Amino acid sequence: MDFEYDVEAFESFLARAKISKDIEEQIGLYQKAVDLVTGPFLADIYADWAMIERERLSRTYLNALLSLAELLNKQARPEQALAVCQRALDYDLTFEAAYALSMQVYHRMGDRTSVIRTYKTCQDALQRQLGFPLRMTLTFFTVA
């Protein structure tokens, strides 16, 4: 039988991205990997094995999005980096690393208002979703 397993393809793209020395190739491979994800892995199956694998793949997906956004930011493509951060937040509203990178991108762009707005959005999301306040340290700039 000839078949394709999207998880296998996803992990293959990520593995190739991690070993590539070319930043544009890395961006392309990360993009191909994250484009395969359309939602949580086997969302309608509640078996223990599926929940464990779903959690692992969710973390891997979010880390891939973060890596992609960081690469785009390094390549001075801030709008694309912000769009990828937003995609991560659409998937997991409590993914602090995406908020932090968004704030760094906005800071690099000189958009102080968006930095503050993003910080407050993160704070509200964590309070609402997890019931505790934000403890993120803003070390790369000062918010008054």
Secondary structure, DSSP 4 states (H G I P E B T S, - for coil): -----HHHHHHHHHHHHHH---HHHHHHHHHHHHHT--SSTTTT---HHHHHHHHHHHHHHHHHHHHHHHHHHHTT-HHHHHHHHHHHHHH-TT-HHHHHHHHHHHHHHT-HHHHHHHHHHHHHHHHHHHSS-------SS---
